[in-house]
Amino acid sequence: MNTQMQIFEIEPGYSYIVERTQIFDGVYLEVFRQPGYEDDAVLYIGDNEILFKWDDEARSIFSELDTAEVVELLAILAKSPKLLA
């Protein structure tokens, strides 16, 4: 997996971090971190986007993606607030 990190400064003292990981061709994970806010993530599968909360459970599943059970991953994604296609 290949990971890139970008820091976006909106205005002085206000910035956020985007960490983008290519899981494999056509599948990417982006994690958005802003001080003072909960972390969010988007899983891109082809042209589809799945937005979900980047919490300890999601972090754990994606850190061990090679050995994660499909059911665990689906449970995380089922909690997603919306699906954009």
Rosetta blueprint (number, residue, H / E / L):
1 M L
2 N E
3 T E
4 Q E
5 M E
6 Q E
7 I E
8 F E
9 E E
10 I E
11 E E
12 P L
13 G L
14 Y E
15 S E
16 Y E
17 I E
18 V E
19 E E
20 R E
21 T E
22 Q E
23 I E
24 F E
25 D L
26 G L
27 V E
28 Y E
29 L E
30 E E
31 V E
32 F E
33 R E
34 Q L
35 P L
36 G L
37 Y L
38 E L
39 D L
40 D E
41 A E
42 V E
43 L E
44 Y E
45 I E
46 G L
47 D L
48 N E
49 E E
50 I E
51 L E
52 F E
53 K E
54 W L
55 D L
56 D H
57 E H
58 A H
59 R H
60 S H
61 I H
62 F H
63 S H
64 E L
65 L L
66 D L
67 T L
68 A L
69 E L
70 V H
71 V H
72 E H
73 L H
74 L H
75 A H
76 I H
77 L H
78 A H
79 K L
80 S L
81 P L
82 K E
83 L E
84 L E
85 A L
